Amino acid sequence: MARWLVKTEPSTYSYDDLAKAGKTTWDGVKNPVALKHLRSVRKGDEVLVYHTGGEKAVVGIARAASDAYPDPKHPQLTVFDLEARKPLKRPVTLAEIKGDRTFAGWELVRLPRLSVMPVPDAMQARLLELAAS
């Protein structure tokens, strides 16, 4: 099972929106590097949801409900189905992430505009540890 982080603007579509809907199609990704990552998503992969904008924090855990597949509206793009699992006990802010050496070199820190990225196991474990504290 792989682990991913996806970014969303909470005023457009928040983790709470996903939790209310239960499931959605994750679309709108156009960046070539983000699309490359998105094409690797497989059903059952764990997905962290990150709020951009004023929040800048990892806020919830979701799961890929499908493998990645061509966007029916824009076949050159890729989408996947995403289902909510649970909100984090507390959000983990970008400031906390940047201040923790565990995350040095991670795309979230190095490439702030990238909207889909892998989450290495050690970083996932540390994020969940921070969220539980």
C-alpha positions in Angstrom: 0.0 0.0 0.0 1.3 3.4 -1.0 0.6 6.6 0.9 -0.2 10.0 -0.7 -0.9 13.6 0.2 -3.4 15.6 -1.8 -4.0 19.3 -1.4 -7.3 21.1 -1.5 -8.4 24.7 -0.9 -10.9 24.3 2.0 -13.1 27.1 0.7 -13.6 25.1 -2.5 -13.7 21.6 -1.1 -12.7 20.7 2.4 -12.1 17.5 4.3 -15.4 18.1 6.0 -17.1 18.2 2.5 -15.5 14.9 1.7 -16.6 13.4 5.1 -20.2 14.6 4.4 -20.2 13.2 0.9 -18.4 10.0 2.0 -16.7 9.7 -1.4 -15.8 11.9 -4.4 -13.8 11.8 -7.6 -10.5 13.6 -7.1 -10.0 15.7 -10.2 -8.6 19.0 -11.5 -5.0 18.0 -11.3 -3.0 19.4 -14.2 0.6 19.7 -13.1 2.7 17.1 -14.9 4.6 15.9 -11.8 1.4 15.8 -9.7 -0.3 13.8 -12.6 2.6 11.4 -12.6 2.1 10.7 -8.9 -1.7 10.6 -9.3 -1.4 7.9 -12.0 0.3 5.7 -9.4 -2.6 5.7 -7.0 -4.1 2.3 -6.4 -7.3 1.3 -4.7 -6.7 0.9 -0.9 -3.8 3.4 -0.8 -4.0 5.8 2.2 -4.3 9.5 1.4 -3.7 12.4 3.7 -5.7 15.5 2.9 -4.0 18.9 3.2 -5.8 22.2 3.4 -4.1 25.0 1.5 -4.9 28.8 1.8 -5.0 30.2 5.3 -4.9 26.8 7.0 -1.8 25.1 5.5 -2.2 21.9 7.5 -2.8 18.2 7.1 -6.3 17.7 8.4 -7.6 14.2 7.6 -7.1 10.7 6.4 -8.9 9.2 3.4 -8.5 6.1 1.2 -8.3 5.6 -2.5 -11.6 3.9 -3.5 -10.3 3.1 -7.0 -7.2 2.9 -9.0 -6.3 6.0 -11.0 -8.2 6.3 -14.3 -8.6 8.7 -17.2 -10.8 11.7 -16.4 -14.1 11.1 -18.4 -14.3 14.8 -19.0 -10.7 15.4 -20.0 -9.1 12.0 -21.1 -5.6 13.5 -21.0 -6.0 14.0 -17.3 -6.2 11.4 -14.5 -8.6 11.1 -11.5 -9.3 8.6 -8.8 -12.1 8.0 -6.3 -11.5 9.1 -2.8 -13.4 8.1 0.4 -13.1 9.8 3.8 -11.8 7.8 6.7 -11.3 10.2 9.7 -10.2 13.7 10.5 -6.9 14.0 12.4 -7.2 14.5 16.1 -5.5 17.8 15.5 -4.2 19.4 12.2 -0.5 19.3 11.6 0.6 22.7 10.2 3.1 23.3 7.5 5.1 25.4 10.0 5.4 22.3 12.2 6.4 20.2 9.2 9.0 22.6 8.1 10.4 22.8 11.7 10.8 19.0 11.9 13.9 17.4 10.4 12.0 14.3 9.6 10.4 16.2 6.7 13.6 17.7 5.2 13.6 17.2 1.4 9.9 16.2 1.2 8.0 17.7 -1.8 5.5 19.4 0.6 8.4 21.5 1.9 10.4 21.8 -1.4 7.7 22.1 -4.0 4.8 24.1 -2.3 2.6 24.1 -5.5 2.6 20.4 -6.0 -0.9 19.1 -5.3 -0.3 15.3 -5.2 2.8 13.7 -3.7 3.9 10.4 -2.1 4.3 10.2 1.6 7.3 8.1 2.7 6.5 5.7 5.6 8.7 7.5 8.2 7.0 10.8 7.3 3.5 9.3 7.6 4.4 7.8 11.0 5.7 11.2 12.2 2.7 13.1 10.9 0.3 10.8 12.7 2.4 11.1 15.9 2.2 14.9 15.7 -1.5 14.8 15.0 -2.0 12.6 18.1 -0.1 14.9 20.5 
